Amino acid sequence: MDIVAVDDVVVGLGDLGARGAPRSEGQLNRRLEAIADAMGVPVDRVRRLLGAVIVAQMLPEGVVVKGGNGVRLRHGATGTRATRDLDLLARDPQQALKDLTGFVDRGWGAAPGSKRELKADPAATRVAFFGTVHEDDPAEPLGVPDPYVLSRAKVTLHFLSARTSWVSVPIEIGRDEFEGSTLAQPVEVVAPQVAEAVTALGCGTPRSVAVMAVEQQLAQKIHAVTDPHQTRGHDLVDIQLLWHGAEAEGGVDIPLLADLVSRTFMFRSPGRTAAGHTPHEWPPPVAHVRTLEQGYLDALEETRVGAEGQARLLQPRVSDAADWLESLITRIARAAGAEGSGAQG
C-alpha cells in the first residue's frame, strides 16, 4: 500500500494501523519506518516524537506540556523543529514525577497477548508500552528561584518486553510560575498529523493532551531568547511558529500576553540579581538575539524536513527574525501601557 503525505497530514496510515497491533518489536519498527517514510522525516526523529506523545498519554491530571513538543502537538511533526525533551509544567513537580512513575509502570496502548495467553483466549491483549522513570539531578537555570528549579528525569519506554528499550524520553518538569496557567488556561490538543502517526502504530488512538496556552509559552520564550546569558536561537523559531499558528486560529490575546510577559520578567528578576547578574527587564532589547545566528539557522533547517508549510512563514535570516521580534515586543509593550485595550492580533 502506498502511504503519502498530503497537506501536512499523513494519509493512509490509519489503514496501516487497522491491520491490528504489532506482535513484536520488529513489526512495530517496520511500521515506524513506514510512518517516517510517509512524512519524509528520519526514523529516529519520528521515534522520539511518538515516544514523547505516548508518555504524554500517561501524564497525571494537571500536568501541562510546553516547549518544542508543545509546538509539535499543536502544529504537527513536519514544519516544526526537532526536539528530544518533553518539557512539562506542574504545580508540584515532585508529586507529578511520582504520579507519572506509577502511570508509566501501568503503561498505555494494547497489543495481542503472549502465545500462552492467546492459546487460552484468542482475544487476549496486553499492555503495549510501559516503562520506568529515572530521576536526574535538577536543572539550575539562571534567575529561577530554588522552589522553581526544574525537576529532571528520563522515561525509558518498552514495547511488550522489559528486555529492550524502544525509546528514551528526557523530561523536565517546572513549577507553574506565579500560577500563570490559571491566568491563561491550557488547551487540550493533538495535531491531526501526530494523532494519525501514533494511531498507525496500531496500539491505540491518542487522546488530546493539555498544552500550555500560547500566550504563556510566548511570554516564557520571549524572556529566554532575549536573555544575554543564554543562547537559545531555537526559541526564535518557536516564537514565530506559535505566533503564526495562533494567527491562523483566531489570534493571540495581546493584553493577556502583555500581562504574562511582564509578570514573567518580574518573577525571574530576583534570582538574576541574587546570582550577581544584571537585571533582565521588560521590555528587553534584541541586540543579543542578533548574535544567535547558528542556533537559529539550525532550528530553521529542522522545520524544512518533510514539509514546507510552516517553514515558509519563518524569517530566513536571524537579523530579519530579530527585527520581527523587536516589532512584536513593541506591540506587546504598547498594549501593556494602553489601559483597557482589547486589541487582538
Secondary structure, 3 states (H helix, E strand, C coil): CCCEEECCEEECHHHHHCCCCCCCHHHHHHHHHHHHHHHCCCHHHHHHHHHHHHHHCCCCCCCEEEHHHHHHHHHCCCCCCCCCCEEEEECCHHHHHHHHHHHHHHCEEEEECCHHHHHHCCCCEEEEEEEEEEEECCCCCCCCCHHHCCEEEEEEEEECCCCCCCEEEEEEEEECHHHHHHHCCCEEECCHHHHHHHHHCCCCCCCCEEECCHHHHHHHHHHHHCCCCCCCHHHHHHHHHHHHHHHHCCCCCHHHHHHHHHHHHHHHHHHHHHCCCCCCCCCCCCCHHHHCHHHHHHHHHHHCCCCCCCHHHCCCCHHHHHHHHHHHHHHHHHHHHCCCCCCCC
